Amino acid sequence: MLAAVNPDLPPTPPERPLPSDCCDSGCDRCVSDIYAEELAYYEQQLAEWRKRNPGRDPDEVRRQGG
């Protein structure tokens, strides 16, 4: 019996909000603020993935599925 393979896939970048997603009313949790937080988390996760996978291109790995 073969063990299940769990590839170390790179994180997926957050989706950038559209300019029309922000209502410009100064919301406490603006979509732009949320995106900035998600982007910072993504960059941290990507840096950790790159340490585990030196020399690998995350875009190429995503296309190949592992």
HUNOR-V728589 format. One record per backbone hydrogen bond with DSSP energy under -1.0 kcal/mol. CO is the residue of the C=O (numbers start at 1). NH is the residue of the N-H. E is the energy in kcal/mol with one decimal. If there is no record, write none. Layout:
# HUNOR-V728589
co=CO nh=NH e=E
co=CO nh=NH e=E
This chain:
# HUNOR-V728589
co=7 nh=9 e=-1.6
co=18 nh=21 e=-2.1
co=30 nh=34 e=-2.3
co=31 nh=35 e=-2.3
co=32 nh=36 e=-2.1
co=33 nh=37 e=-2.1
co=34 nh=38 e=-2.6
co=35 nh=39 e=-2.9
co=36 nh=40 e=-2.1
co=37 nh=41 e=-2.2
co=38 nh=42 e=-2.6
co=39 nh=43 e=-2.6
co=40 nh=44 e=-1.8
co=41 nh=45 e=-2.6
co=42 nh=46 e=-2.9
co=43 nh=47 e=-2.1
co=44 nh=48 e=-1.9
co=45 nh=49 e=-2.4
co=46 nh=50 e=-2.7
co=47 nh=51 e=-1.6
co=48 nh=52 e=-1.5
co=49 nh=53 e=-1.6
co=53 nh=56 e=-1.8
co=57 nh=61 e=-2.4
co=58 nh=62 e=-2.2
co=59 nh=63 e=-2.2
co=60 nh=64 e=-2.1
co=61 nh=65 e=-1.3
co=61 nh=66 e=-2.0
